[in-house]
Amino acid sequence: MPGAGLLAVGFALLTVVLSFSPEWGWASARLLTCLAVGTVALVGAALVERRAPRPIVDLALFREPPHPGPLSLRGREDRMWS
């Protein structure tokens, strides 16, 4: 479960960055630290999940392009009604 912990920390810190950036300022040490630690946690989660036997997020899904089926149907539907 180290991948789940790293994902939680990474997304929580990036949420803090987006939430408090107007208040803290984009160049504040707190914000930059949260941004750096959150980014490192998400990269660490990707590395951990790559080697996990049953990953939370299967990174192999991102190697294949998405199926164009719904997009091609959407294009036909638009042409039919115009």
Secondary structure, 3 states (H helix, E strand, C coil): CHHHHHHHHHHHHHHHHHHHHHHHCCCCHHHHHHHHHHHHHHHHHHHHHHHCCCCCCCHHHHCCCCCCHHHHHHHHHHHHHC
